[in-house]
Structures are given as structure tokens and as C-alpha cells.
Amino acid sequence: MRYVALACDYDGTLAAHGKVDDITVAALERLSVSGRKLILVTGRQLHDLLSVFPRPDLFDWIVAENGALLYRPADREMRLLGERPPEEFIRLLRQQKVDPVSVGEVIVATWTPHEIAVVEAIRTLGLGLQVVFNKGAVMVLPPNVNKGTGLVAALAELELSTHNVVGIGDAENDYAFLNLCECSVAVNNALAMLKEHADLVTRGDHGSGVVELIDKLVADDLSEIESRLRRHDIPLGISETGEEVRLPAYGVNVLLAGSSGGGKSTITTGLLERLAEHGYQFCLVDPEGDYDGLQPAISLGLGGRAPTVAEVLQVLEQVEDNARANLLDISMGDRPALFVDLLSRIQELRVRTGRPHWVVGDEAHHLLPASWAPAPLVVPREVQNLLLITVHPDRIAPAVLSSIDVLVVIGESPEQTMREFCRAVEQPMPTIPSGQLDQGEALVWFRRAETDPFRFQVLPPRETFLRHHRKYAVGSLGPDKSFYFRGPGEKLNLRAQNLELFIQLAEGVDNATWLYHLRRGDYSRWFREAIKDEELADEAAKIEQAYANVPDLSRALIREAIEKRYTARP
């Protein structure tokens, strides 16, 4: 469910001439039964609202006085979100024959044409107050207090994000909170300016427009207007025609696939940075510790202790926090069960809060392997906003691959990667651009749009991504990324799943085995392709060439090169 809350203005929207009809009240009750939260956002003073509206209990929170007061009907808790203007200001207004002057807990209000006298009084007293207009009403408030700030305060109490709220209003003072909502709606009687900026304008006016919106929410979560919300899409890069390539912020599952060293981490890091910048919450499951340097996330599973599902969920309970679960200290065989358990619990959280907005699984062939028996039940159709990353699409459970809407391919063999995916989902191979991808390029295929894949230039991360060394020093690389000392004739099969073990095995193997791999360039190749350290690989290549017949010295130099860059401490 994308929209878990409705924020609604009162006068001119929910109410006509100050009254809410029974049909509108019944619609609010239906929306509440659907599990969604209701927030009333009004310019009225609280006592005035309660005198004309007998059903405040329908709302989880009421934002009154144009954002200056927060009220919870369930227990009548009231909190001020600003300070009332000084009494001297109110006296001056009355001395200047401003009538009426209405004084609330924070707000001071009157009507046009007294706005000139109000502004003069503020100037005379040198006060830092703001004047807000609502059709004929003139409202005086503390600076930076409006319906938007009030809505944010209410959402904080509900632990909800603005990305999971639809708002509806009719007047100029509603723009402050509608502009924050993922979807903004104007009733048909709204001001022209508001209707022009809204994502949806109802056919009905006042309460009938609210009923119309509620019916759409209950029926299909406003899925019919998703195409109007493209402003929320997340940039991926620039196409060859100069157009921006954007990923829908909601409703799609994405697979990022390609060879090692092709730039998958770079694309993912940039995408996660932009999600965080736009306020979308994500949960990153990082099986091999590739994202230890990722800034907009709280990392769990460091210091040799595996993260728990409860710990991840505790982070995600906070609206502004992103979670990264490092699974280095969890055995490969246990990772699928943990991921599915986490995904199931995240689905429960999404039903209640609509977030985390994205779940990202790196090394997805380890998390959702094709060989894992429960795989067909892993990703039900309702799970959306998954980003899965892999070297091998055909090693992911087919039931999971069938849910993919967007395929992004990167690396040296894009055609092979695309073919692996199509074979796994039993879909004909699309026509793809010929030739290899240049550095920083990728292919994107929007499968449901029935268009062919096309190239684009990837937007780089805002900041350089620094890979943490602990993974390679003492972590457990997968069998496909480990180094194997086999020697001439493959008489040995000694696996080094990290650099520390590599050094230990290198010291113990016989000279013939060490020189066999040295002369083949196996060490520099492993550093470049699996460890993804170009500098270390270049230095090792020089050692391989210069000391191809000197086992003891070449061992010592390669060990020194490793220890100079890597440490077992996080």
C-alpha cells in the first residue's frame, strides 16, 4: 500500500459552510477501516472546530491554527508548535480599530481588508511574524509555521513519511502541506492556482470531492494516476538522445546485473544516495560487505557480530533512518532464510507505514538462489520496490526473476547477461544495441513498456564510494570469488576466501605452486577481478613480471603490498 494516510483540509474541502455531511463522514469511516490514518489540517482554532464538527474522533491527529497547534482526539493531548504574538501586538490591532480580532493559542486572525493594518502593526513593533492568507482570512503566525510544518509534526507522531500521504485542499494556505504530500488533490471548488498544481482534481466539490478521493484510495490505492506522479522518479542517467533516464519511485522491481568490476556498486551507490536525498527510506542487505562506506545508512553487523532481523527493523522504525545489514559473519547457507524472514517482516511494516520504500539485495543469487526449495514462495506478487543485484541472473530463483519490471545490464558481456535473464524467465531475447558498453555505460530494459533495451550514461555517485577493507581482509568471499592454489597439474585445491587466508596459504605452498600462479598472472587477476583493487593488481602485475623466478622475494613483496592497503580491523 503506497498511501497509508489522508491529510485533509476542513473549510471548503471536507466541509461546506462549516458543516460536514453524513455521506462524507461515512466515507471517512470507510477509509479508517481500510487501515489508513486520518489527519485533519485546518486554519481554524481548535475550540471553534470542535464546536462545529462533532466527529473529531475520526482523525488520528488534528493540525489546527494553520499549523501552530497539534491535537490528538483519542486522549485530547494538545501541543503548541509556536508562540503567540505578544499582547502588545493584539492591543495595537484593537487600537487601530481592527475588528474582528480572533486570538487562539498561537494564531491571531482577522479578515480583509485589515491586512494593511496588520502589516503596519508588525512593522511598528519590529516583530518577526508572518501573514498568511486563506481566501478572505488574514492569519498572523510565528515565522516558519504553516500547515506543512504542522503536518510534518503529526506524521512524526505517527511514524509516517510524507511519501505515503495523499493530501486534499481548496485554498492558498493549503499549498504548504499539499506540496509535501506524495500525491496532492484539489477539490473541484478549489482556487485555480491550487488546481493547476495538483496531481488530481476531483469532479465533485467540497465533501463530495473528498468522498470521490476516498473511494479511489480504497479501490486501488490511486493506481490509476501513477503516471501523473513522474516528478518523484529517481534519475539513473542520460540516454544517447540526451533524455534523462528515470526509475519510477514506486511500483516496480529492478534487477541490476552484469560482470564483476562492471560498475554495479557505482550505480547502486548513486541510486541509494538519490533515494536518501529525496527522502525515500531504503533497507540494503549487503552479503559481502561491499557497501561499508555508504553514508546515508546505519550499518548493522560490524565487529564480527551478525545482524538480527529485529535490529534492522528497529532502525527502520525511524522514518529518517536507512538500514544496511552486513551479512559477512553469516554463513552463505543461512543467508536466504534470513533475507526471506527480513522481507516478510518488512512487508508487515509496509502495511502499517508504507516503508521502507525500497529493499535492496546485493549478491541476490546468494539471497534468493535458484536451488533454494522455498524460492517460488519467496516474493509474492504484492512485493514491490525491490532492487536486486547480481553477476548471474540465471542463478536467482525464476519466480523472483519473473517479478522484475526493469532490467539494468552493465559490464563486459551485456548480450550474455541479457540472454541469461531471458532464458530464466522464458522470454524471447529483445533486440539490444550492438557492441560493448563503454566505461560508465549501461543498458536498461523496461520490460512492461514493450520497448527494446537502450544505452544510457550512468549518473555517478555524488561522493566517491570508499570500499571498506574488512570484507577482503577477513570476510568470507563466495566460492566464485575466492582464490584457489592448485599448482601445476592441479594437484592441490586450497581455497583462500579472503586476503588474510591468501597470505597464510601463500606462505605454506611449495615453490612450484607459488611460481605456477605467479607466472600465469593469477594473483594480479584475482586482485583486479575479485578484490576489485586496481592499484594492488597493478603492483602485483609488476612483481609477477620482474620476479617470475624468485619465489621467496615475490611472496614477500606481494604480502607487503597487501598488508600496506588492508587491515583486519573495521
N, C-alpha and C positions, 0 to 999 in steps of 0.2 A: 504494500500500500504506500503510495507516494505521499498523499495528503492525509495527515493524521490530525489536523486541526483546522478549524474555520475561525477567522478573525473578522468580526462584523461590526460595522458602524450602526448607530441607533437611529437618530433622526434622519429622515429622508431615505433610509435604506431599510432597516428592519421595521421601522415604524412610519406611519403616515399620520401627520398631525398629532404626533406624540403617542399614538396607540399602536399596539401590535395585535393583529387579528388572530383568531383561533387557528386558521389554516397554517399561518406562519409558525405559531407555537408548536403545532403538531409536527411540522417539518423539522424544527429544531430537536424535538424529542426523538424523531426517527434517526437523525444524524448522531445523536448521543448514543443511541442503541447500537449503532454501527461500530462503536468503539472509538470514535473520534472525539477530540477535545473541542470545547467551545469557548471563545474569548470575545467578550463584548468590548468594543473600543469606542468611547463616546467623549464628546466635549462637555457633556452635562456634569453638573455637580452630583455627587453620589446621592444625597438626600432627595434631590429633585428627581433623579432617575427612579429611585425606589418608590417615590410617591405616585409615579405614573405607570410603572412596569411591575406587575405583580409576580413575575416569574424569573427573578434573578437567579434562582436555583438551577436553571437550565445551563448556566455558564460556570465553567471551572474557575475563571478569573474575569474580573471586570476592570478595565483600564478606564478611569474616569478623569474628568477635568483636563481633557485633551493631553493625557499622558502624565499628569502630575500626581495621580493617586492610583494605588493598586488595592483591589478589594477582592477577597475570596468569600463568596456567598456561603460556602459549606460551613465555615466557622466564624464568619464575619470579621475575619482578620483584615485590618486596614493598614496600609503603609504609604507614607508620603514619599514622593520621588523628587521633591524640590521644596524650596522655602517660599512662603507667601511674601509678596511685596510689602514693604514697611507700611505701618499705619499712616505715616506722613503722606505717602502717595495716595492712599484712599481718601484721606481728608482733603487733599488738594483737588482731587477729581470732584468731590462734592461741593467744594467751594466754587469751582468753575461751572456749577450747575449741570454736571454730567448726571443724567438720570434716564434709566435706572443704572445703578452700580451694584452688581452682584458679587459677593465675596465668598469664595469657597475655602476649602482647607489650604489651597495653594493659589488657585486661579482667581483673578479679578476680571470681571467681564461686563461689557455694556453692548450697545448697539450703534450702528451707523446712524447719524453722521458724526458721532462723538470721537472718531478715531484721531482727528486732528488734536483735540484737547488731550487725549491720552498720550499721544506722542510728545506734545509740549510739556506735559507733566513729567514724563520720563526724562526729557532733556533738562528741565529746570532743576530736578533733584539729582541729576547725574547718575541715574540708575542703569545697571546693565540688564534691562528687561527686554523681552521680545514681544511683538504684537502679532497675533495670529488671527486670520480672518476665516470665518466659516459662513459663507453667504452673507447675511446681514449682521452676524455676531462679530464682536470685537473682543478678543481674549488676550489678556496680559499674563505672561508666564515667565518663569526663570529662563535664562539662556539655555539652549540645547535640551529643552524639554518639549516633546511633541508626542503625537500618537505613535510614532515609530519607536521612540525610546521607551515608551510605556509598554508597547507590545513586546519588545526585547526583554524587558523585566519580567513580564508574565511568562514568556517562553522559557526563561531561565528557571522559573519555579517549576515548570512542567517538564524540564529537561528535554526540550524540543528545539529543533533547528528551524530557522526561517525558511529553509529549503523544503520543509514539509508542511507548509502553511499555505492555504488559499485565503485571500482577503477580499472583502467586498465593501464598497462605499459609494458615496454620491457627491462629495463636496471637496473643495480645495484643501481643507485640512486633513483629508483622508489620504492624500498623496504620500504623506510622510510614512505611513505604515503600509500602504499598498505597494510602495516601491520596494519594500523589504521582502515581500512575500514571493514565494516561487511562482505563484500564479495570482495575478491581480484581476479583479472583476468589478465592473461598474454596472449598477442598475440602470435601467433604461431612462430614468428621470435624472441621471447624474449630469453634472456640468459637462459641457462639450470637451473641455480640456482633459478632464479625467477619462472620459470615454475614449478619447484619442490615444491615450497612453495605456489603456487597459488591455490585457490579453483576451478578455471576453466581455462582451456587453450583453446583458440579458434582454430577452424580448419583453419581459414584464417589468413593471416599475415597483418601487418600494418592496413590500413584503413578498409580492408575487415573484419578483426577481430573485429574492433570496430562496424561495421555495424551488424555483427553477434550478438554481445552482445546487441546492441540496440534493435534488433528485438526480442530477448528473453525477454528483460525488458518490452517492450510494450505488448508483447503477454501474459505473465503470471507472471510478476514480479519475474522472475528467480525461480519459484516454483519448477521446475524440479531438481534443485541442492540443495534443502534444506537439504537433507540427508548428504551433504558434509560439512555442517556448524555446526556439533555437538560440535565443540570446544567452541561454545557460550552457550551451555546448562548450566543450573543452578543446582548445586548439591542440592539434597534433603536429601540423607542419604546413608547408606550402606546396601546392601541386605544380606540375610543369607549366600549366597555363597561368600561374600566378595567383590562383584562388586558394583561400585558406581551407585546409582540411580540418574538420572538427568532429569530435566524438560526442554523440548525444550524452547528456549528463544523466539520463535515466532511461531504463527500459531495454538495455542491450547487454549481451555478454560478449566479451572480447578475448581473442586468442592472439598473443604475440609470440611468433615462432621464428626460428632461424638458427644458424650455426653459431657455435661458441665464438666469442670475440667479435660478433657482428654488430653489437651496439644495443642489445636488448635492455641492458641495465640503464643505458643512457636515455632511451625512450621512456622507460618506466619511471626513472627518477624525475625527468622533466614533467611527465604526466601527473605524478603524485604531488610535485611542487605546485602545479597549477590547480589541482583539486583543492589543496590546502589553501591556496590564495583565494579561491572562490568560496571557501567555507564549507566544502563538502568533506565529510568525515570518511576516512578510509581505515581499513584493517589490512595490514600486509603480513602475510605468512612467508617467512624467509627461511627455507630449509637449510641453506648452506652459508648463511651469514654474509650474503652479498651486499647488504644494504646497511651495514653498521654505521656508515657515515651520513645516513639520511636524517636531515634536520627536523622536518615537520612531523616527527613521530616520537612517541615514548617507546623505548626499546625494552623488551622483556626477554629473559632467557640469556642473561650475560653472567660471566663469572663462574661458568661451569655448572649452572643450575638451570634445568629445563623449565620453560614457562608452563603455567597451567591455564586451562580454559577460563577458570574463574578470574585469574589475574588479568587476562586480556579483556574480559567483559567489564571488569572494574574500571579499566582505563576508558573503555568505550561508553560507559555511563555518562562521562563528562562530555558535553556537546562539543567543546572546542579541542578535545584531545584525539589524536590519531594513535593507533597502536601498531607496533611491529613486533611480531613473535619470531625470535631467533630459535630455530629448531636444531642447531648444531649438536646439542647434547641429547637429542632424542634419536634413537636408532631408526634407520631407514624403514624397517618393518613396522614400526609403531606410528610413523608419520601419517599414513592415510586415515587411521582411526581417529587420531587427534584432530585432523583437519575436518573430518566429517562431523565430529562432535562439536567442534567450534562453529562450523557452518550452521548446524542445527540450532545452536543457542543464539547465534546471530540472527537467524530467521525469527526467533521469538522476540528478540529485541527490536527488530524491524517492524514487527506487527504493532508493537507498543509505541515506538518512537520514529519509525521510518528510517533509521540509521543503524549502523554505519552505511553511508551511501554507496561505498564501493568496498568489495572484498577482493584482495589481490593475492594470488598464489604463485610464487616463483617456483621454478622446477616442478611444474604441475604434473609431470609424468612420475614424480615421486609421491605427490599428494593424492593423485587420482589415477593410479596405474590401471592400464587395460587388464592386467592379470588379477586385479583385486575382485573377489567374488561379489561383494555388495555393490559394485560400481553402478549397475543400472538404476539403483535407488538413490544414488548419492545426490544428484542435482535435479530436484523436481522442477517442473515447468515454471513454477511461480518464482523460482530464484532468479533474480536479475542483478545486473551491475556486478558481474564477475569479470575480473581481468586475470587470465591465466597465461603463464609464461613458460615456454618450453623450447628445448632443442629438437624434440622428437614428437610431433603431433600424433603419430600413429601409436605411440606408447601411452596415450591418455585414453581412458575409458570412452568407447564410442558414444555411449549415452550422454556423456558430458560434451563431447565434440558436437553432437547434433544440436545442442543448445546455443552454439556460437552464432552470433549475428554479424560480427565484424572480425575479419582476419587481417592481421598486420604481419607481413613477412619481411625479414631482414637477413643479411648475411650473404655468404658466397654462392649459395645454390638456391635461389628463390623458387625456381621451377620445381626442383626436387621437393622442397618443403611444401609447396602448394599441392603437388601430386600426392604426397603422403597424407595430407589432410583430406583431400577429395576421396582418396581410396578408403580412408577410415570411415567417412560419413556416407559413402556410396553415392557420390555426386559427380557428375561429369566435370572434367577439368575445364575451367574457364580459359579464355584467351588472355594471356598475360604479355606485357611488353617484353620484347626480346632483349638479350644482353644482360650482363652482370650489373648489379647495383653498385653505384659509386659510394664512396665514403659518406655517411650521413643520409643515405637514401633508404627508402623502404617502399614496399608495395602495400596497398590497402584494398581490401575487398569487402564491400558492404553487401553481404550475401542476399539479404531480403529485398534489396533495391533492384535486383535483377540487372545489375550493371557489371561490367568487367573490372578486374583489378587495375589500378593505375599507380604510377610512381608519385612519390612526394618527397620533399626535403624535410627531414625531421627537425623540429624545433629543439635546440639543445636545452639542458637544464639551466636554470638561472645561475646557479653556482656550480663550480666544479665538484663532481662527485668523488669523494675520497673513500676508497675501499678500505675497510678495516682489515688489519693483517691477521687477526686471531684465527679466522677461518682457515687460512692456508698454513699457519704455524702449527696449530694443534687440533684443528677441526677434523671432520671425517668427510672427505670428498667421496662422491659416489664412485662405483666401480669403473664407470666410463670416463672419469676424470683423474683417476689415480695413476701413479707411475708403477710400472712393473719391471723389476730387474729379472730378465730372462736369460740373457747371455747368449753366446754362440750355441746353436743347436737347441736353444730353448730348454736347457736342462733345469733351469730354475723358474720359479714363478712367485717372486717376492713382491708383495703389493705395498706401496707407500701411499697412504691416503692423505698425507699432509707433509709439510716440509720438514718437520721435526723427525718424523719416521724416515723420510727420504735420507736425511743426513745420517741417521743411525745405520740404515741398511747400506748406504754408500761406504761407510767405514768398514763394514763387515764382509762385503762381497769380495771375491777374488779379483786380481788384476785383469784377468781375461774378460770377465763380465763387465767390469767398470769401463775398460777401453772399448769393448764392443759397442756399448751405447754411446760413449763419448765420440767415437769416430763416425757414427751414424747421425750425430746431431740430435739425439733423442732428448738430452737434457734441456737444451735451449728450446726445442719444440714443445716440450711439456710446460716449461715456464711461460711460453708465449700463448699456447692454446688453452691450457687448463688453468694455470695460475693467473694468466692474463696480465703479466707483468712484462711489458716490452723492454724496459730498462734492464731487468735481470736477464731476460732472454738474450739481449744483445751482448751483454757482458759474458754470459756463458758461451755464446757462439764464438767469441774471440778466444776464449780458453780452449774450446774444442779444437779450433784450428791451430793454435800455437803450441799446444801441449798434447797432441794426439798420441804420443808415445811415452808420456811421462805420467804414470798413474798416480803416484803419491802427491806430486805438486798440483796436478789438475784437480784431484779430490780436495786438497786444502784450499785452493783458490775458489772453487765453486761453493764450498762450505762457507768461506769468508764472505762471498757475495750474497749468499742467502741470509746469513746472520746480521749482515750490515743493514738489511732492509726489514727484517721480520723479527718479531718478538713474540714469545708465548703469552705475554700479558696483554689484556684487552686495553 
